[in-house]
Amino acid sequence: MKLASACSLLIISFPAWAGGVICEAPYFRPGDGGPDSELCAIQAAAKRFLDQQNIKNKTDWKPLGPDIRMMFDPCLVPLGATWAMHEARKSVMVSCDRTVASAYERKWTVAVAVSGESVQLNYHIHKAAGAFVLREQTRSKLRWKAGYPSDETMVPKCVVPFAVEWRGGPMNSVDVICRKAIQTTWGKWNWRVRVPVEPSPAP
């Protein structure tokens, strides 16, 4: 991912339109002089791409937006968008092939993470693991607490109760298992997610 050296701010007193969608907080920041036009354009490009994919594949993806701390040189050509291939989580890669002549770099790319109603919340996976280790510790003198799945975990919602079991090897993780998930074009109908487990101090 490449970062540009400067950010262009459009100074107006009302939300700006970018690529057919209104640019709102956090990208529209009146206290900072107005909307960040490049972040707005990136968000709009990702949304246009996902809208097309949703119609085509009957999905419900929505862009979570680029990192508001990033800055980009203005782009002189329409932004491109495609699925990111090597990001930690499902993302859209938005790219600019030609920036203004004064820019430090002549092109840039940025990954925009996506989410949707069909995604299983990692919090629910964490809770299932926690309930399992709480039951298990009543059978021994050991105490455990469950962590969270890795940040890149993204699986379809489960439509049956989770199954949970110790992962093979030392008791330092469990597998949360879904044997029937909702039907999607992007994820498996069943899945298994590792959740770390660590000793919990006595109260």
N, C-alpha and C positions, 0 to 999 in steps of 0.2 A: 504494500500500500504506500503510495507516495503522497506527501503533504506539500502543499505550495507555501509560498513565503508570505503571502498577504491576503487580506480579506476585504472585499468591497462591500460597503454598507450603503444601502439606499435610504436616504433620510426623508421619511414621510411620516404622517401621524396616524395612519390607519393600516390594517393588515394588507399585505401585498398578495397579488395573485401570481402563482408560479406554475406554469404548465397546466392550467385548468383547475388547480386546487388552491384553496386559500392557505396562505402561510400564517400559521398561528404559533403560539408559544409551544416549545421553547425557542423556536427559530425567529419568531417575531418578538423583538425586545424593544419596546418604545423607550425604555429608560436608557438604552445604549444608542439611541439615535434612529432606530427603525429595524426592519427585518434584515437578516443576513441573507442576501439575495442568492449566494451560491448554495448555502445549506437548504434554502427553500427549493431551489431548482433540483438539487440532488433528491430531496424527499419526493418531489413531484415526479421525477423520472422513475424512481423506484415504484411509486404508486401506479403510474401508467402501465409499467411492465407487469406488475402483479394483477392489476385489473384484467389485462389480456389473458394472463395465465389462469385466473380464476374462472373466466368465461369458458376457456378451452378445456380445463381439467376439472371443473366443478369443485374448486377448492375455495378457501376463505382466507388466503394470506393477506396480511396487512404489514406495511413497513413500520418498523420501530423507529426509524430515522437515523441519520448519521450522528456521530458523536459531536455534541455542540461545542466541544473544546477545540475542534479541528478548524483549520482555515485553508481556503483554496483560492487560487487566482481565478479571476473571471474566465469563463469559457466562451470562445468565439463561434463554436459549432454546436449543433444539438447534442445533448448528452446521450450516450449509449447505455443500455442496461441489459444484463443477462444474468443467469444464475451463476453465483460464485462456485468455483469448483473445489477450492482448497481451504475454505474457511472452517473454523471450529464448529460453527453452527450454521443452519440454513440461512443463506443471505443472498441478496442481490448485489452484483458488482456494477456500480455506476462509473462511467468513464468519460473523460474529456480528451479528445484527440488533438485539440489545438487551443492554447490559452493566448492571452494578449501578449503582444511583442515584448512588453516590459517584464513579463513573468520570469521568475527564477527557473521554473521548469515549464517545458512546452506542453506537457500533458500530465494528467493525474488520474488515479483510480481510487475508489473508496468502496468498502463493503458496507451495505445497509442490512442489518439483521431483520428478520421477519418473524411474525408469529400469526396465530390464528385460533379460532374457537375449537378446531379439531385437535389441538395440541394438549397432551396430558401435562398438567402442572407438576413441576418437579417437587413442589411442596407436598403434594398428595403422595408421591412416591416416598419421600422422606418420612411422612407420617406412618405409612404402612410398614416401613423398615423399623421405625421406632416402636410400634406396637408389638412387632415380632420379638425384638430383643428384650423388651420389658417382660414378655411372657417367658422367654428363655432364661432370664436371670433368676426367676423364681425356682428353677430346677438346679441351680448351683449357687456357690458362694460368690461368684463373679458378678460384677456390675458393668453394664455396657450402655453406651448411648450411640444412636445412629446419626450419621452426618447427612449430607445431601448428595444427589447424583452430580457428576461433573457438569460444568457450566454448558458444555456443548450438547448435552443430552436433549434430544427432541424426538418424541415418540407420539403416535396417535393416542387419543383417549381410549381408555379401556372400558368395555361395556359389561364386564364380569368382575367379581371381586378379585383383588390381587392375591397371588400366592407369593410366599416369601420363604426362602431357605438359605442356610449358610452356604457361602461360596466355598469351593474346594480349597483345602489347605488350612492355614492358621485361621482362627476366628477373628479376622480383622475386616471382614466385609460380608454382606449378604446380597443375594439376588432378589430383586422384586420382579415378579413374573406376571405378564398379562397373557392369557391364553386366547383372548378374543378382543381385538380392538376394532374401532370403527373402520369402515372401508375408506381408504384414501388412495390417491394416485402417487403419494410420496413416501408412505411408510408401510411397514409390514403389518399384517393382521394379527400377529402375536409378537411379543418382544420380551427381552430380559435385560434389566438395568442393574448395574452394580452400585451399591451404596456402601460407603466406608463405615466401619464400626470401630469405636475405640473405648478403652476402659473409662468408666465414670467414677469419680471419687465418691466415697461414702458420704452421706449427708451428715 
